[in-house]
Amino acid sequence: MHKSNFVIFLAELAGTFGLVVAATGSIVYDGVMGRTLGIGFISVMHFIGLGAMIFLFGRYSMAHFNPAVTVAYFVAKYISAKQILVYVAAQTIGAFLGSLFVKYVLGNFANLGVNSPNYEYSVGLFFGIEVLATVFLMGSILIAVNIKGLQTIFISTIIAGTVAMDVFFFGSVSGSSMNPIRSLAPAMFSGVIGDLWLYWSAPFIGSIITAFIYRKKFSKPKFSR
């Protein structure tokens, strides 16, 4: 692994760890408190956690923290195919460490913050909502990183704010993961794996659709082979 890829690996590992702790930890802590804090608290913690991770590590790895985002960045020609493994390996390790941290520090509540759709709605509806939430996420990322002169604090605010809004408005329908590895880690440790099909399909569809639209309209290759 080249030095640049090693830096990317460390940044993605640390950032994904922080994201998972904030995202799942907020749900677990809400469970500890008897579900009295609610979706507002959970959304705010997503905003704070992801925003902080983007601000701290974005300059080193572009702050993917999400395999669906990594694949979309490849489609949009921001990274090479060889770098996908670096990103996903780091994200996997970071997410699993994050879930272990939540389990042993905050406690084994609320299935460790696992995502789950609301089956009171049709499969088509919550699948479509999860795709749409990821389109909003990937769209905000590509817009933010392409505004010339935009400072990191504003980039992190735009992206983290989009995620927080997705969680607030769509969480009760689709679970609002938008992130396959964020869903996988708590599911594996809690044993609640039945809904992983949703979070390992819809986010990739949403992010890839957005990346293809961007690539067709705006993209030029950003990396050197």
C-alpha positions as CSV (number, residue, x, y, z in Angstrom):
1,M,0.0,0.0,0.0
2,H,1.4,3.3,-1.0
3,K,1.8,6.0,1.6
4,S,-1.1,8.0,0.2
5,N,-3.3,5.0,0.4
6,F,-2.2,4.3,3.9
7,V,-3.3,7.8,4.9
8,I,-6.6,7.2,3.2
9,F,-7.0,3.9,5.1
10,L,-6.4,5.4,8.5
11,A,-8.7,8.4,7.8
12,E,-11.5,6.2,6.6
13,L,-11.1,3.8,9.5
14,A,-11.2,6.6,12.1
15,G,-14.0,8.4,10.3
16,T,-16.2,5.4,9.9
17,F,-15.6,4.5,13.5
18,G,-16.7,7.9,14.6
19,L,-19.8,7.9,12.3
20,V,-20.9,4.5,13.5
21,V,-20.5,5.5,17.2
22,A,-22.5,8.6,16.6
23,A,-25.2,7.1,14.5
24,T,-25.8,3.8,16.3
25,G,-24.7,5.1,19.7
26,S,-27.5,7.8,19.6
27,I,-30.1,5.0,19.0
28,V,-28.6,2.9,21.8
29,Y,-28.5,5.8,24.2
30,D,-32.1,6.6,23.3
31,G,-32.8,3.0,24.2
32,V,-31.0,3.3,27.5
33,M,-33.2,6.4,28.3
34,G,-36.4,4.5,27.6
35,R,-36.8,5.9,24.1
36,T,-37.5,9.4,25.6
37,L,-35.1,11.3,23.4
38,G,-36.6,10.4,20.1
39,I,-35.8,11.0,16.4
40,G,-34.8,14.6,17.0
41,F,-31.9,13.6,19.3
42,I,-30.8,10.8,16.9
43,S,-30.8,13.2,13.9
44,V,-28.8,15.8,15.7
45,M,-26.2,13.2,16.8
46,H,-25.9,12.1,13.1
47,F,-25.3,15.7,12.2
48,I,-22.7,16.3,14.9
49,G,-20.9,13.0,14.4
50,L,-20.7,12.9,10.7
51,G,-19.9,16.7,10.5
52,A,-17.0,16.3,12.9
53,M,-15.6,13.3,11.0
54,I,-15.8,15.1,7.6
55,F,-14.2,18.1,9.1
56,L,-11.3,16.1,10.7
57,F,-10.6,13.6,8.0
58,G,-12.1,14.9,4.7
59,R,-8.8,16.4,3.6
60,Y,-7.1,13.0,3.8
61,S,-9.7,10.6,2.2
62,M,-12.6,12.8,0.9
63,A,-14.5,11.3,3.9
64,H,-16.5,8.5,2.2
65,F,-17.1,6.4,5.4
66,N,-19.6,4.4,3.2
67,P,-19.0,1.7,0.5
68,A,-21.9,3.1,-1.5
69,V,-20.2,6.5,-1.6
70,T,-16.9,4.9,-2.5
71,V,-18.4,3.1,-5.5
72,A,-20.2,6.2,-6.6
73,Y,-16.9,8.2,-6.4
74,F,-15.4,5.5,-8.6
75,V,-18.2,5.8,-11.1
76,A,-17.8,9.6,-11.0
77,K,-14.1,9.1,-11.7
78,Y,-12.8,10.6,-8.5
79,I,-10.9,7.4,-7.4
80,S,-9.3,4.5,-9.2
81,A,-10.6,0.9,-9.1
82,K,-7.5,-0.1,-7.1
83,Q,-8.5,2.3,-4.3
84,I,-12.0,0.8,-3.7
85,L,-10.5,-2.1,-1.7
86,V,-8.5,0.4,0.5
87,Y,-11.6,2.4,1.3
88,V,-14.0,-0.6,1.9
89,A,-11.5,-2.5,4.0
90,A,-10.9,0.6,6.2
91,Q,-14.7,1.3,6.4
92,T,-15.4,-2.3,7.4
93,I,-12.8,-2.3,10.2
94,G,-13.9,1.1,11.5
95,A,-17.6,0.1,11.5
96,F,-17.0,-3.1,13.4
97,L,-14.8,-1.4,15.9
98,G,-17.5,1.3,16.3
99,S,-20.2,-1.3,17.0
100,L,-18.0,-3.0,19.6
101,F,-17.3,0.3,21.3
102,V,-21.0,1.1,21.4
103,K,-21.8,-2.4,22.8
104,Y,-19.3,-2.4,25.6
105,V,-19.4,1.3,26.5
106,L,-23.0,2.3,26.0
107,G,-24.6,-1.1,26.4
108,N,-26.4,-3.8,24.5
109,F,-29.7,-1.9,23.9
110,A,-31.9,-1.3,20.8
111,N,-30.1,-4.1,18.9
112,L,-27.0,-1.9,18.9
113,G,-28.7,0.7,16.7
114,V,-29.4,-1.7,13.8
115,N,-31.4,-0.2,10.9
116,S,-34.9,-1.6,10.2
117,P,-37.6,-0.5,7.7
118,N,-41.2,-0.1,8.8
119,Y,-43.2,-3.0,7.4
120,E,-46.4,-1.1,7.9
121,Y,-45.4,0.4,4.6
122,S,-45.0,-1.6,1.3
123,V,-41.6,-3.0,0.4
124,G,-41.7,-0.9,-2.7
125,L,-42.3,2.3,-0.7
126,F,-39.5,1.9,1.9
127,F,-37.1,0.5,-0.8
128,G,-37.8,3.6,-2.9
129,I,-37.4,5.9,0.1
130,E,-34.0,4.4,0.9
131,V,-32.9,4.9,-2.7
132,L,-34.1,8.5,-2.6
133,A,-32.4,9.2,0.7
134,T,-29.1,8.0,-0.7
135,V,-29.7,10.1,-3.9
136,F,-30.0,13.1,-1.6
137,L,-26.9,12.1,0.3
138,M,-24.7,11.5,-2.8
139,G,-26.1,14.6,-4.5
140,S,-25.2,16.8,-1.5
141,I,-21.7,15.3,-1.5
142,L,-21.0,15.9,-5.2
143,I,-22.4,19.4,-5.0
144,A,-20.5,20.3,-1.9
145,V,-17.1,19.1,-3.1
146,N,-17.5,20.9,-6.5
147,I,-18.3,24.3,-5.2
148,K,-15.0,26.2,-5.7
149,G,-13.6,27.8,-2.6
150,L,-16.1,26.2,-0.2
151,Q,-14.4,25.7,3.1
152,T,-14.4,22.4,4.9
153,I,-16.7,23.5,7.6
154,F,-19.4,24.3,5.1
155,I,-18.8,21.1,3.2
156,S,-19.2,19.1,6.4
157,T,-22.3,21.1,7.3
158,I,-24.0,20.5,3.9
159,I,-23.4,16.7,3.9
160,A,-24.0,16.1,7.6
161,G,-27.1,18.2,7.4
162,T,-28.5,16.2,4.5
163,V,-27.9,13.0,6.4
164,A,-29.6,14.4,9.5
165,M,-32.6,15.5,7.5
166,D,-32.9,12.1,5.8
167,V,-32.8,10.4,9.2
168,F,-35.4,12.8,10.6
169,F,-37.9,12.6,7.8
170,F,-37.3,9.1,6.4
171,G,-36.0,7.1,9.4
172,S,-39.5,6.0,10.4
173,V,-40.1,4.6,6.9
174,S,-36.9,3.0,5.6
175,G,-34.5,3.2,8.5
176,S,-32.4,5.8,6.7
177,S,-29.1,3.9,6.6
178,M,-27.8,5.1,3.2
179,N,-24.7,3.2,4.3
180,P,-24.3,-0.6,3.9
181,I,-21.4,-0.9,6.4
182,R,-23.1,1.2,9.0
183,S,-26.0,-1.3,8.8
184,L,-23.9,-4.4,8.6
185,A,-21.8,-3.9,11.8
186,P,-24.6,-3.7,14.4
187,A,-26.6,-6.3,12.5
188,M,-23.8,-8.8,12.8
189,F,-23.2,-8.2,16.5
190,S,-26.9,-8.1,17.4
191,G,-27.8,-11.0,15.2
192,V,-30.6,-9.0,13.6
193,I,-29.7,-9.5,10.0
194,G,-33.1,-9.9,8.2
195,D,-33.1,-6.4,6.7
196,L,-29.6,-6.3,5.4
197,W,-30.9,-7.1,1.9
198,L,-32.4,-3.5,1.8
199,Y,-29.3,-1.8,3.1
200,W,-27.0,-3.7,0.7
201,S,-29.0,-2.9,-2.3
202,A,-30.9,0.4,-2.1
203,P,-27.9,2.7,-1.1
204,F,-25.8,1.4,-3.9
205,I,-28.6,1.9,-6.4
206,G,-29.1,5.5,-5.1
207,S,-25.5,6.5,-5.1
208,I,-24.7,4.9,-8.5
209,I,-27.6,6.6,-10.2
210,T,-26.5,10.0,-8.8
211,A,-22.9,9.3,-9.8
212,F,-23.9,8.4,-13.4
213,I,-26.0,11.6,-13.7
214,Y,-23.1,13.6,-12.4
215,R,-20.6,11.9,-14.7
216,K,-22.7,12.4,-17.8
217,K,-23.3,16.1,-17.1
218,F,-20.2,17.4,-15.2
219,S,-17.5,14.9,-14.5
220,K,-13.9,14.8,-15.7
221,P,-11.4,12.3,-14.4
222,K,-10.0,13.5,-11.1
223,F,-7.3,10.9,-10.4
224,S,-4.0,9.8,-11.9
225,R,-3.5,6.2,-12.7
